[in-house]
């Protein structure tokens, strides 16, 4: 009789444990089903933006066997270039800064003679301006300086100064595109986005040339019109 009571007790205890475990499991599942669930998507946005400023550098090279004649030529060439800039439409209100940086370079002559030294120089005229029409004229007409005896080349880059404000505008647009993507994923389940839980930009704005003077340069600096792109990662709750 005692053995039967003991077996009955153990069976009852086992059933009770199983019942409690099952109750907790079901309760946990119910609580989980009532929690907010989310969906994560990515979105991107891009915009064609006009640069704010042009930075132009004109390089003037000279070489002569006489150091004094070289310096005379440098002074004359620099004035020719400055006059050329004015004829292209640049004036004081357009030019942010003009700097003339000079560097003397001594070079060994290719042939041994009583004149063993050739002297070379490179002068740089640096300009920052918002007058893009004048910059175009300078770039298109700079080769005309050769007819005046000036050997000159240039490098021009265009920059966006208010990239931060563009960044946040594009982030907002990219977030809307991410929301559209999330709703498309939820549509088969008859769900819709409720609100944004988190929003992150997983990269800085990328600036690309819309057109370029230098095909090898993809830095986005040498094009007046630029394509600015922003990518975001967004987490949405839904209902």
Biotite code that builds the C-alpha atoms (Angstrom):
import biotite.structure as struc

atoms = struc.array([
    struc.Atom([0.000, 0.000, 0.000], chain_id="A", res_id=1, res_name="UNK", atom_name="CA", element="C"),
    struc.Atom([2.826, 2.360, 0.901], chain_id="A", res_id=2, res_name="UNK", atom_name="CA", element="C"),
    struc.Atom([4.551, 1.599, -2.389], chain_id="A", res_id=3, res_name="UNK", atom_name="CA", element="C"),
    struc.Atom([1.386, 2.466, -4.333], chain_id="A", res_id=4, res_name="UNK", atom_name="CA", element="C"),
    struc.Atom([1.029, 5.767, -2.479], chain_id="A", res_id=5, res_name="UNK", atom_name="CA", element="C"),
    struc.Atom([4.640, 6.618, -3.177], chain_id="A", res_id=6, res_name="UNK", atom_name="CA", element="C"),
    struc.Atom([4.290, 5.914, -6.919], chain_id="A", res_id=7, res_name="UNK", atom_name="CA", element="C"),
    struc.Atom([1.100, 7.940, -7.055], chain_id="A", res_id=8, res_name="UNK", atom_name="CA", element="C"),
    struc.Atom([2.843, 10.847, -5.315], chain_id="A", res_id=9, res_name="UNK", atom_name="CA", element="C"),
    struc.Atom([5.808, 10.775, -7.698], chain_id="A", res_id=10, res_name="UNK", atom_name="CA", element="C"),
    struc.Atom([3.543, 10.657, -10.731], chain_id="A", res_id=11, res_name="UNK", atom_name="CA", element="C"),
    struc.Atom([1.515, 13.560, -9.396], chain_id="A", res_id=12, res_name="UNK", atom_name="CA", element="C"),
    struc.Atom([4.705, 15.552, -8.723], chain_id="A", res_id=13, res_name="UNK", atom_name="CA", element="C"),
    struc.Atom([5.961, 14.886, -12.260], chain_id="A", res_id=14, res_name="UNK", atom_name="CA", element="C"),
    struc.Atom([2.665, 15.984, -13.790], chain_id="A", res_id=15, res_name="UNK", atom_name="CA", element="C"),
    struc.Atom([2.707, 19.155, -11.697], chain_id="A", res_id=16, res_name="UNK", atom_name="CA", element="C"),
    struc.Atom([6.253, 20.020, -12.817], chain_id="A", res_id=17, res_name="UNK", atom_name="CA", element="C"),
    struc.Atom([5.368, 19.428, -16.467], chain_id="A", res_id=18, res_name="UNK", atom_name="CA", element="C"),
    struc.Atom([2.243, 21.568, -16.102], chain_id="A", res_id=19, res_name="UNK", atom_name="CA", element="C"),
    struc.Atom([4.158, 24.442, -14.494], chain_id="A", res_id=20, res_name="UNK", atom_name="CA", element="C"),
    struc.Atom([6.887, 24.295, -17.167], chain_id="A", res_id=21, res_name="UNK", atom_name="CA", element="C"),
    struc.Atom([4.283, 24.284, -19.918], chain_id="A", res_id=22, res_name="UNK", atom_name="CA", element="C"),
    struc.Atom([2.406, 27.181, -18.345], chain_id="A", res_id=23, res_name="UNK", atom_name="CA", element="C"),
    struc.Atom([5.561, 29.277, -18.105], chain_id="A", res_id=24, res_name="UNK", atom_name="CA", element="C"),
    struc.Atom([6.510, 28.464, -21.698], chain_id="A", res_id=25, res_name="UNK", atom_name="CA", element="C"),
    struc.Atom([3.090, 29.415, -23.032], chain_id="A", res_id=26, res_name="UNK", atom_name="CA", element="C"),
    struc.Atom([3.045, 32.592, -20.915], chain_id="A", res_id=27, res_name="UNK", atom_name="CA", element="C"),
    struc.Atom([6.458, 33.559, -22.252], chain_id="A", res_id=28, res_name="UNK", atom_name="CA", element="C"),
    struc.Atom([5.309, 32.979, -25.824], chain_id="A", res_id=29, res_name="UNK", atom_name="CA", element="C"),
    struc.Atom([2.233, 35.130, -25.234], chain_id="A", res_id=30, res_name="UNK", atom_name="CA", element="C"),
    struc.Atom([4.311, 37.930, -23.739], chain_id="A", res_id=31, res_name="UNK", atom_name="CA", element="C"),
    struc.Atom([6.755, 37.750, -26.689], chain_id="A", res_id=32, res_name="UNK", atom_name="CA", element="C"),
    struc.Atom([3.902, 37.952, -29.184], chain_id="A", res_id=33, res_name="UNK", atom_name="CA", element="C"),
    struc.Atom([2.689, 41.137, -27.510], chain_id="A", res_id=34, res_name="UNK", atom_name="CA", element="C"),
    struc.Atom([6.074, 42.836, -27.728], chain_id="A", res_id=35, res_name="UNK", atom_name="CA", element="C"),
    struc.Atom([6.893, 45.369, -30.438], chain_id="A", res_id=36, res_name="UNK", atom_name="CA", element="C"),
    struc.Atom([8.649, 43.817, -33.415], chain_id="A", res_id=37, res_name="UNK", atom_name="CA", element="C"),
    struc.Atom([10.689, 45.741, -35.976], chain_id="A", res_id=38, res_name="UNK", atom_name="CA", element="C"),
    struc.Atom([11.961, 45.620, -39.516], chain_id="A", res_id=39, res_name="UNK", atom_name="CA", element="C"),
    struc.Atom([15.287, 47.055, -40.682], chain_id="A", res_id=40, res_name="UNK", atom_name="CA", element="C"),
    struc.Atom([15.869, 48.413, -44.177], chain_id="A", res_id=41, res_name="UNK", atom_name="CA", element="C"),
    struc.Atom([18.286, 50.666, -46.026], chain_id="A", res_id=42, res_name="UNK", atom_name="CA", element="C"),
    struc.Atom([17.549, 53.740, -48.066], chain_id="A", res_id=43, res_name="UNK", atom_name="CA", element="C"),
    struc.Atom([19.524, 56.132, -50.235], chain_id="A", res_id=44, res_name="UNK", atom_name="CA", element="C"),
    struc.Atom([19.029, 59.544, -51.774], chain_id="A", res_id=45, res_name="UNK", atom_name="CA", element="C"),
    struc.Atom([21.077, 61.675, -54.151], chain_id="A", res_id=46, res_name="UNK", atom_name="CA", element="C"),
    struc.Atom([21.002, 65.206, -55.449], chain_id="A", res_id=47, res_name="UNK", atom_name="CA", element="C"),
    struc.Atom([22.788, 67.208, -58.140], chain_id="A", res_id=48, res_name="UNK", atom_name="CA", element="C"),
    struc.Atom([24.372, 70.222, -56.429], chain_id="A", res_id=49, res_name="UNK", atom_name="CA", element="C"),
    struc.Atom([26.214, 73.222, -57.818], chain_id="A", res_id=50, res_name="UNK", atom_name="CA", element="C"),
    struc.Atom([29.561, 73.926, -56.187], chain_id="A", res_id=51, res_name="UNK", atom_name="CA", element="C"),
    struc.Atom([29.936, 77.008, -54.017], chain_id="A", res_id=52, res_name="UNK", atom_name="CA", element="C"),
    struc.Atom([33.451, 78.061, -54.948], chain_id="A", res_id=53, res_name="UNK", atom_name="CA", element="C"),
    struc.Atom([36.256, 77.413, -57.428], chain_id="A", res_id=54, res_name="UNK", atom_name="CA", element="C"),
    struc.Atom([39.906, 77.145, -56.470], chain_id="A", res_id=55, res_name="UNK", atom_name="CA", element="C"),
    struc.Atom([42.159, 77.793, -59.432], chain_id="A", res_id=56, res_name="UNK", atom_name="CA", element="C"),
    struc.Atom([45.932, 77.599, -59.564], chain_id="A", res_id=57, res_name="UNK", atom_name="CA", element="C"),
    struc.Atom([47.958, 78.789, -62.537], chain_id="A", res_id=58, res_name="UNK", atom_name="CA", element="C"),
    struc.Atom([51.525, 77.517, -62.811], chain_id="A", res_id=59, res_name="UNK", atom_name="CA", element="C"),
    struc.Atom([54.105, 79.624, -64.677], chain_id="A", res_id=60, res_name="UNK", atom_name="CA", element="C"),
    struc.Atom([57.393, 77.947, -65.584], chain_id="A", res_id=61, res_name="UNK", atom_name="CA", element="C"),
    struc.Atom([60.600, 79.607, -66.716], chain_id="A", res_id=62, res_name="UNK", atom_name="CA", element="C"),
    struc.Atom([64.195, 78.608, -67.359], chain_id="A", res_id=63, res_name="UNK", atom_name="CA", element="C"),
    struc.Atom([67.263, 80.633, -68.241], chain_id="A", res_id=64, res_name="UNK", atom_name="CA", element="C"),
    struc.Atom([71.033, 80.398, -68.048], chain_id="A", res_id=65, res_name="UNK", atom_name="CA", element="C"),
    struc.Atom([71.154, 83.843, -66.451], chain_id="A", res_id=66, res_name="UNK", atom_name="CA", element="C"),
    struc.Atom([69.621, 84.186, -62.994], chain_id="A", res_id=67, res_name="UNK", atom_name="CA", element="C"),
    struc.Atom([69.015, 87.933, -63.430], chain_id="A", res_id=68, res_name="UNK", atom_name="CA", element="C"),
    struc.Atom([67.281, 87.443, -66.790], chain_id="A", res_id=69, res_name="UNK", atom_name="CA", element="C"),
    struc.Atom([65.205, 84.659, -65.279], chain_id="A", res_id=70, res_name="UNK", atom_name="CA", element="C"),
    struc.Atom([63.897, 86.961, -62.547], chain_id="A", res_id=71, res_name="UNK", atom_name="CA", element="C"),
    struc.Atom([63.107, 89.705, -65.072], chain_id="A", res_id=72, res_name="UNK", atom_name="CA", element="C"),
    struc.Atom([61.112, 87.184, -67.116], chain_id="A", res_id=73, res_name="UNK", atom_name="CA", element="C"),
    struc.Atom([59.260, 85.975, -64.028], chain_id="A", res_id=74, res_name="UNK", atom_name="CA", element="C"),
    struc.Atom([58.130, 89.466, -63.080], chain_id="A", res_id=75, res_name="UNK", atom_name="CA", element="C"),
    struc.Atom([56.973, 90.166, -66.636], chain_id="A", res_id=76, res_name="UNK", atom_name="CA", element="C"),
    struc.Atom([55.126, 86.811, -66.907], chain_id="A", res_id=77, res_name="UNK", atom_name="CA", element="C"),
    struc.Atom([53.309, 87.272, -63.627], chain_id="A", res_id=78, res_name="UNK", atom_name="CA", element="C"),
    struc.Atom([52.003, 90.642, -64.723], chain_id="A", res_id=79, res_name="UNK", atom_name="CA", element="C"),
    struc.Atom([50.857, 89.193, -68.074], chain_id="A", res_id=80, res_name="UNK", atom_name="CA", element="C"),
    struc.Atom([48.944, 86.479, -66.201], chain_id="A", res_id=81, res_name="UNK", atom_name="CA", element="C"),
    struc.Atom([47.313, 88.971, -63.799], chain_id="A", res_id=82, res_name="UNK", atom_name="CA", element="C"),
    struc.Atom([46.227, 91.122, -66.758], chain_id="A", res_id=83, res_name="UNK", atom_name="CA", element="C"),
    struc.Atom([44.897, 87.996, -68.456], chain_id="A", res_id=84, res_name="UNK", atom_name="CA", element="C"),
    struc.Atom([42.753, 87.203, -65.392], chain_id="A", res_id=85, res_name="UNK", atom_name="CA", element="C"),
    struc.Atom([41.195, 90.664, -65.561], chain_id="A", res_id=86, res_name="UNK", atom_name="CA", element="C"),
    struc.Atom([40.360, 90.293, -69.259], chain_id="A", res_id=87, res_name="UNK", atom_name="CA", element="C"),
    struc.Atom([38.572, 87.024, -68.391], chain_id="A", res_id=88, res_name="UNK", atom_name="CA", element="C"),
    struc.Atom([36.292, 88.852, -65.981], chain_id="A", res_id=89, res_name="UNK", atom_name="CA", element="C"),
    struc.Atom([37.974, 88.505, -62.601], chain_id="A", res_id=90, res_name="UNK", atom_name="CA", element="C"),
    struc.Atom([38.148, 91.574, -60.402], chain_id="A", res_id=91, res_name="UNK", atom_name="CA", element="C"),
    struc.Atom([38.706, 92.268, -56.711], chain_id="A", res_id=92, res_name="UNK", atom_name="CA", element="C"),
    struc.Atom([35.137, 91.475, -55.646], chain_id="A", res_id=93, res_name="UNK", atom_name="CA", element="C"),
    struc.Atom([35.248, 88.093, -57.422], chain_id="A", res_id=94, res_name="UNK", atom_name="CA", element="C"),
    struc.Atom([38.657, 87.039, -56.158], chain_id="A", res_id=95, res_name="UNK", atom_name="CA", element="C"),
    struc.Atom([38.755, 85.727, -52.612], chain_id="A", res_id=96, res_name="UNK", atom_name="CA", element="C"),
    struc.Atom([42.546, 85.599, -52.535], chain_id="A", res_id=97, res_name="UNK", atom_name="CA", element="C"),
    struc.Atom([45.464, 85.826, -54.948], chain_id="A", res_id=98, res_name="UNK", atom_name="CA", element="C"),
    struc.Atom([48.841, 84.538, -53.851], chain_id="A", res_id=99, res_name="UNK", atom_name="CA", element="C"),
    struc.Atom([52.033, 84.397, -55.841], chain_id="A", res_id=100, res_name="UNK", atom_name="CA", element="C"),
    struc.Atom([54.411, 81.754, -54.578], chain_id="A", res_id=101, res_name="UNK", atom_name="CA", element="C"),
    struc.Atom([57.828, 81.533, -56.196], chain_id="A", res_id=102, res_name="UNK", atom_name="CA", element="C"),
    struc.Atom([60.440, 78.817, -56.076], chain_id="A", res_id=103, res_name="UNK", atom_name="CA", element="C"),
    struc.Atom([63.887, 78.912, -57.666], chain_id="A", res_id=104, res_name="UNK", atom_name="CA", element="C"),
    struc.Atom([65.313, 75.640, -58.950], chain_id="A", res_id=105, res_name="UNK", atom_name="CA", element="C"),
    struc.Atom([68.880, 75.146, -60.049], chain_id="A", res_id=106, res_name="UNK", atom_name="CA", element="C"),
    struc.Atom([69.411, 72.445, -62.641], chain_id="A", res_id=107, res_name="UNK", atom_name="CA", element="C"),
    struc.Atom([72.615, 70.898, -63.903], chain_id="A", res_id=108, res_name="UNK", atom_name="CA", element="C"),
    struc.Atom([73.157, 71.516, -67.617], chain_id="A", res_id=109, res_name="UNK", atom_name="CA", element="C"),
    struc.Atom([72.819, 68.562, -69.962], chain_id="A", res_id=110, res_name="UNK", atom_name="CA", element="C"),
    struc.Atom([76.057, 69.544, -71.751], chain_id="A", res_id=111, res_name="UNK", atom_name="CA", element="C"),
    struc.Atom([79.331, 70.411, -70.091], chain_id="A", res_id=112, res_name="UNK", atom_name="CA", element="C"),
    struc.Atom([80.385, 73.949, -71.054], chain_id="A", res_id=113, res_name="UNK", atom_name="CA", element="C"),
    struc.Atom([81.586, 77.149, -69.451], chain_id="A", res_id=114, res_name="UNK", atom_name="CA", element="C"),
    struc.Atom([77.933, 77.634, -68.380], chain_id="A", res_id=115, res_name="UNK", atom_name="CA", element="C"),
    struc.Atom([77.272, 74.585, -66.225], chain_id="A", res_id=116, res_name="UNK", atom_name="CA", element="C"),
    struc.Atom([74.118, 75.863, -64.561], chain_id="A", res_id=117, res_name="UNK", atom_name="CA", element="C"),
    struc.Atom([70.602, 76.467, -65.873], chain_id="A", res_id=118, res_name="UNK", atom_name="CA", element="C"),
    struc.Atom([68.152, 78.223, -63.568], chain_id="A", res_id=119, res_name="UNK", atom_name="CA", element="C"),
    struc.Atom([64.478, 77.266, -63.411], chain_id="A", res_id=120, res_name="UNK", atom_name="CA", element="C"),
    struc.Atom([61.485, 78.710, -61.609], chain_id="A", res_id=121, res_name="UNK", atom_name="CA", element="C"),
    struc.Atom([57.842, 77.910, -61.039], chain_id="A", res_id=122, res_name="UNK", atom_name="CA", element="C"),
    struc.Atom([55.443, 80.632, -59.930], chain_id="A", res_id=123, res_name="UNK", atom_name="CA", element="C"),
    struc.Atom([51.906, 79.856, -58.775], chain_id="A", res_id=124, res_name="UNK", atom_name="CA", element="C"),
    struc.Atom([48.974, 82.241, -58.893], chain_id="A", res_id=125, res_name="UNK", atom_name="CA", element="C"),
    struc.Atom([46.242, 80.946, -56.553], chain_id="A", res_id=126, res_name="UNK", atom_name="CA", element="C"),
    struc.Atom([42.655, 82.152, -56.839], chain_id="A", res_id=127, res_name="UNK", atom_name="CA", element="C"),
    struc.Atom([39.447, 81.402, -54.920], chain_id="A", res_id=128, res_name="UNK", atom_name="CA", element="C"),
    struc.Atom([36.365, 82.794, -56.600], chain_id="A", res_id=129, res_name="UNK", atom_name="CA", element="C"),
    struc.Atom([32.621, 82.370, -57.090], chain_id="A", res_id=130, res_name="UNK", atom_name="CA", element="C"),
    struc.Atom([32.768, 83.794, -60.607], chain_id="A", res_id=131, res_name="UNK", atom_name="CA", element="C"),
    struc.Atom([32.406, 80.518, -62.512], chain_id="A", res_id=132, res_name="UNK", atom_name="CA", element="C"),
    struc.Atom([31.969, 82.220, -65.893], chain_id="A", res_id=133, res_name="UNK", atom_name="CA", element="C"),
    struc.Atom([35.384, 83.843, -65.512], chain_id="A", res_id=134, res_name="UNK", atom_name="CA", element="C"),
    struc.Atom([36.895, 80.507, -64.508], chain_id="A", res_id=135, res_name="UNK", atom_name="CA", element="C"),
    struc.Atom([35.512, 78.906, -67.677], chain_id="A", res_id=136, res_name="UNK", atom_name="CA", element="C"),
    struc.Atom([37.083, 81.655, -69.800], chain_id="A", res_id=137, res_name="UNK", atom_name="CA", element="C"),
    struc.Atom([40.422, 81.216, -68.063], chain_id="A", res_id=138, res_name="UNK", atom_name="CA", element="C"),
    struc.Atom([40.383, 77.455, -68.644], chain_id="A", res_id=139, res_name="UNK", atom_name="CA", element="C"),
    struc.Atom([39.384, 77.837, -72.304], chain_id="A", res_id=140, res_name="UNK", atom_name="CA", element="C"),
    struc.Atom([41.807, 80.651, -73.155], chain_id="A", res_id=141, res_name="UNK", atom_name="CA", element="C"),
    struc.Atom([44.867, 79.915, -71.040], chain_id="A", res_id=142, res_name="UNK", atom_name="CA", element="C"),
    struc.Atom([46.759, 78.472, -74.012], chain_id="A", res_id=143, res_name="UNK", atom_name="CA", element="C"),
    struc.Atom([46.635, 81.938, -75.600], chain_id="A", res_id=144, res_name="UNK", atom_name="CA", element="C"),
    struc.Atom([49.278, 82.998, -73.060], chain_id="A", res_id=145, res_name="UNK", atom_name="CA", element="C"),
    struc.Atom([51.814, 81.046, -75.118], chain_id="A", res_id=146, res_name="UNK", atom_name="CA", element="C"),
    struc.Atom([51.530, 83.662, -77.867], chain_id="A", res_id=147, res_name="UNK", atom_name="CA", element="C"),
    struc.Atom([52.802, 86.155, -75.301], chain_id="A", res_id=148, res_name="UNK", atom_name="CA", element="C"),
    struc.Atom([55.750, 83.973, -74.348], chain_id="A", res_id=149, res_name="UNK", atom_name="CA", element="C"),
    struc.Atom([54.232, 82.607, -71.131], chain_id="A", res_id=150, res_name="UNK", atom_name="CA", element="C"),
    struc.Atom([54.372, 78.870, -70.452], chain_id="A", res_id=151, res_name="UNK", atom_name="CA", element="C"),
    struc.Atom([51.399, 78.256, -68.167], chain_id="A", res_id=152, res_name="UNK", atom_name="CA", element="C"),
    struc.Atom([49.176, 75.402, -67.015], chain_id="A", res_id=153, res_name="UNK", atom_name="CA", element="C"),
    struc.Atom([46.370, 75.206, -64.490], chain_id="A", res_id=154, res_name="UNK", atom_name="CA", element="C"),
    struc.Atom([44.532, 73.033, -62.025], chain_id="A", res_id=155, res_name="UNK", atom_name="CA", element="C"),
    struc.Atom([40.968, 73.837, -60.994], chain_id="A", res_id=156, res_name="UNK", atom_name="CA", element="C"),
    struc.Atom([38.841, 72.252, -58.275], chain_id="A", res_id=157, res_name="UNK", atom_name="CA", element="C"),
    struc.Atom([35.281, 73.089, -57.248], chain_id="A", res_id=158, res_name="UNK", atom_name="CA", element="C"),
    struc.Atom([34.089, 72.705, -53.675], chain_id="A", res_id=159, res_name="UNK", atom_name="CA", element="C"),
    struc.Atom([30.780, 72.521, -51.803], chain_id="A", res_id=160, res_name="UNK", atom_name="CA", element="C"),
    struc.Atom([30.960, 74.553, -48.609], chain_id="A", res_id=161, res_name="UNK", atom_name="CA", element="C"),
    struc.Atom([27.594, 73.632, -47.034], chain_id="A", res_id=162, res_name="UNK", atom_name="CA", element="C"),
    struc.Atom([27.856, 69.852, -47.241], chain_id="A", res_id=163, res_name="UNK", atom_name="CA", element="C"),
    struc.Atom([26.424, 69.376, -43.718], chain_id="A", res_id=164, res_name="UNK", atom_name="CA", element="C"),
    struc.Atom([23.095, 71.013, -44.555], chain_id="A", res_id=165, res_name="UNK", atom_name="CA", element="C"),
    struc.Atom([22.850, 68.928, -47.731], chain_id="A", res_id=166, res_name="UNK", atom_name="CA", element="C"),
    struc.Atom([23.693, 65.829, -45.675], chain_id="A", res_id=167, res_name="UNK", atom_name="CA", element="C"),
    struc.Atom([20.713, 66.188, -43.330], chain_id="A", res_id=168, res_name="UNK", atom_name="CA", element="C"),
    struc.Atom([18.319, 66.953, -46.181], chain_id="A", res_id=169, res_name="UNK", atom_name="CA", element="C"),
    struc.Atom([19.436, 63.806, -47.990], chain_id="A", res_id=170, res_name="UNK", atom_name="CA", element="C"),
    struc.Atom([19.237, 61.758, -44.770], chain_id="A", res_id=171, res_name="UNK", atom_name="CA", element="C"),
    struc.Atom([15.561, 62.718, -44.402], chain_id="A", res_id=172, res_name="UNK", atom_name="CA", element="C"),
    struc.Atom([14.863, 61.752, -48.020], chain_id="A", res_id=173, res_name="UNK", atom_name="CA", element="C"),
    struc.Atom([16.806, 58.494, -47.662], chain_id="A", res_id=174, res_name="UNK", atom_name="CA", element="C"),
    struc.Atom([14.776, 57.669, -44.508], chain_id="A", res_id=175, res_name="UNK", atom_name="CA", element="C"),
    struc.Atom([11.539, 58.088, -46.497], chain_id="A", res_id=176, res_name="UNK", atom_name="CA", element="C"),
    struc.Atom([12.881, 55.708, -49.138], chain_id="A", res_id=177, res_name="UNK", atom_name="CA", element="C"),
    struc.Atom([13.819, 53.224, -46.411], chain_id="A", res_id=178, res_name="UNK", atom_name="CA", element="C"),
    struc.Atom([10.254, 53.473, -45.037], chain_id="A", res_id=179, res_name="UNK", atom_name="CA", element="C"),
    struc.Atom([8.831, 52.727, -48.495], chain_id="A", res_id=180, res_name="UNK", atom_name="CA", element="C"),
    struc.Atom([11.082, 49.673, -48.672], chain_id="A", res_id=181, res_name="UNK", atom_name="CA", element="C"),
    struc.Atom([9.924, 48.531, -45.224], chain_id="A", res_id=182, res_name="UNK", atom_name="CA", element="C"),
    struc.Atom([6.248, 48.907, -46.152], chain_id="A", res_id=183, res_name="UNK", atom_name="CA", element="C"),
    struc.Atom([6.855, 46.893, -49.314], chain_id="A", res_id=184, res_name="UNK", atom_name="CA", element="C"),
    struc.Atom([8.329, 44.077, -47.214], chain_id="A", res_id=185, res_name="UNK", atom_name="CA", element="C"),
    struc.Atom([5.431, 44.208, -44.735], chain_id="A", res_id=186, res_name="UNK", atom_name="CA", element="C"),
    struc.Atom([2.636, 44.385, -47.340], chain_id="A", res_id=187, res_name="UNK", atom_name="CA", element="C"),
    struc.Atom([2.299, 40.567, -47.817], chain_id="A", res_id=188, res_name="UNK", atom_name="CA", element="C"),
    struc.Atom([1.674, 40.272, -44.048], chain_id="A", res_id=189, res_name="UNK", atom_name="CA", element="C"),
    struc.Atom([-0.867, 43.119, -44.074], chain_id="A", res_id=190, res_name="UNK", atom_name="CA", element="C"),
    struc.Atom([1.342, 45.215, -41.818], chain_id="A", res_id=191, res_name="UNK", atom_name="CA", element="C"),
    struc.Atom([2.533, 48.814, -42.045], chain_id="A", res_id=192, res_name="UNK", atom_name="CA", element="C"),
    struc.Atom([5.333, 50.869, -40.544], chain_id="A", res_id=193, res_name="UNK", atom_name="CA", element="C"),
    struc.Atom([4.297, 52.556, -37.305], chain_id="A", res_id=194, res_name="UNK", atom_name="CA", element="C"),
    struc.Atom([7.311, 54.687, -36.370], chain_id="A", res_id=195, res_name="UNK", atom_name="CA", element="C"),
    struc.Atom([11.092, 55.002, -36.637], chain_id="A", res_id=196, res_name="UNK", atom_name="CA", element="C"),
    struc.Atom([13.009, 53.278, -33.852], chain_id="A", res_id=197, res_name="UNK", atom_name="CA", element="C"),
    struc.Atom([16.485, 54.263, -35.031], chain_id="A", res_id=198, res_name="UNK", atom_name="CA", element="C"),
    struc.Atom([18.163, 55.896, -38.014], chain_id="A", res_id=199, res_name="UNK", atom_name="CA", element="C"),
    struc.Atom([21.863, 55.746, -38.836], chain_id="A", res_id=200, res_name="UNK", atom_name="CA", element="C"),
    struc.Atom([24.005, 56.913, -41.710], chain_id="A", res_id=201, res_name="UNK", atom_name="CA", element="C"),
    struc.Atom([26.484, 54.120, -42.411], chain_id="A", res_id=202, res_name="UNK", atom_name="CA", element="C"),
    struc.Atom([28.652, 56.347, -44.581], chain_id="A", res_id=203, res_name="UNK", atom_name="CA", element="C"),
    struc.Atom([29.524, 59.999, -45.042], chain_id="A", res_id=204, res_name="UNK", atom_name="CA", element="C"),
    struc.Atom([27.990, 61.755, -48.047], chain_id="A", res_id=205, res_name="UNK", atom_name="CA", element="C"),
    struc.Atom([29.757, 60.674, -51.230], chain_id="A", res_id=206, res_name="UNK", atom_name="CA", element="C"),
    struc.Atom([30.551, 63.468, -53.675], chain_id="A", res_id=207, res_name="UNK", atom_name="CA", element="C"),
    struc.Atom([30.981, 62.453, -57.310], chain_id="A", res_id=208, res_name="UNK", atom_name="CA", element="C"),
    struc.Atom([31.729, 64.399, -60.456], chain_id="A", res_id=209, res_name="UNK", atom_name="CA", element="C"),
    struc.Atom([28.750, 64.979, -62.698], chain_id="A", res_id=210, res_name="UNK", atom_name="CA", element="C"),
    struc.Atom([31.188, 66.042, -65.416], chain_id="A", res_id=211, res_name="UNK", atom_name="CA", element="C"),
    struc.Atom([34.962, 66.138, -65.163], chain_id="A", res_id=212, res_name="UNK", atom_name="CA", element="C"),
    struc.Atom([37.980, 67.897, -66.637], chain_id="A", res_id=213, res_name="UNK", atom_name="CA", element="C"),
    struc.Atom([40.195, 65.001, -65.566], chain_id="A", res_id=214, res_name="UNK", atom_name="CA", element="C"),
    struc.Atom([38.865, 61.538, -66.316], chain_id="A", res_id=215, res_name="UNK", atom_name="CA", element="C"),
    struc.Atom([41.333, 59.923, -63.931], chain_id="A", res_id=216, res_name="UNK", atom_name="CA", element="C"),
    struc.Atom([40.084, 61.993, -60.999], chain_id="A", res_id=217, res_name="UNK", atom_name="CA", element="C"),
    struc.Atom([36.960, 60.585, -59.307], chain_id="A", res_id=218, res_name="UNK", atom_name="CA", element="C"),
    struc.Atom([37.316, 62.629, -56.114], chain_id="A", res_id=219, res_name="UNK", atom_name="CA", element="C"),
    struc.Atom([34.412, 64.886, -57.037], chain_id="A", res_id=220, res_name="UNK", atom_name="CA", element="C"),
    struc.Atom([36.533, 68.048, -56.880], chain_id="A", res_id=221, res_name="UNK", atom_name="CA", element="C"),
    struc.Atom([36.964, 69.075, -60.513], chain_id="A", res_id=222, res_name="UNK", atom_name="CA", element="C"),
    struc.Atom([33.320, 69.283, -61.570], chain_id="A", res_id=223, res_name="UNK", atom_name="CA", element="C"),
    struc.Atom([31.156, 72.363, -61.066], chain_id="A", res_id=224, res_name="UNK", atom_name="CA", element="C"),
    struc.Atom([28.010, 70.219, -60.805], chain_id="A", res_id=225, res_name="UNK", atom_name="CA", element="C"),
    struc.Atom([28.315, 67.347, -58.341], chain_id="A", res_id=226, res_name="UNK", atom_name="CA", element="C"),
    struc.Atom([26.239, 64.336, -57.440], chain_id="A", res_id=227, res_name="UNK", atom_name="CA", element="C"),
    struc.Atom([25.941, 64.021, -53.660], chain_id="A", res_id=228, res_name="UNK", atom_name="CA", element="C"),
    struc.Atom([24.652, 60.679, -52.343], chain_id="A", res_id=229, res_name="UNK", atom_name="CA", element="C"),
    struc.Atom([23.632, 59.616, -48.823], chain_id="A", res_id=230, res_name="UNK", atom_name="CA", element="C"),
    struc.Atom([22.899, 56.090, -47.519], chain_id="A", res_id=231, res_name="UNK", atom_name="CA", element="C"),
    struc.Atom([21.078, 55.305, -44.262], chain_id="A", res_id=232, res_name="UNK", atom_name="CA", element="C"),
    struc.Atom([20.051, 52.283, -42.224], chain_id="A", res_id=233, res_name="UNK", atom_name="CA", element="C"),
    struc.Atom([16.616, 52.537, -40.551], chain_id="A", res_id=234, res_name="UNK", atom_name="CA", element="C"),
    struc.Atom([14.816, 50.375, -37.997], chain_id="A", res_id=235, res_name="UNK", atom_name="CA", element="C"),
    struc.Atom([11.003, 50.636, -37.929], chain_id="A", res_id=236, res_name="UNK", atom_name="CA", element="C"),
    struc.Atom([8.308, 49.278, -35.618], chain_id="A", res_id=237, res_name="UNK", atom_name="CA", element="C"),
    struc.Atom([5.152, 48.112, -37.350], chain_id="A", res_id=238, res_name="UNK", atom_name="CA", element="C"),
    struc.Atom([1.533, 47.295, -36.625], chain_id="A", res_id=239, res_name="UNK", atom_name="CA", element="C"),
])
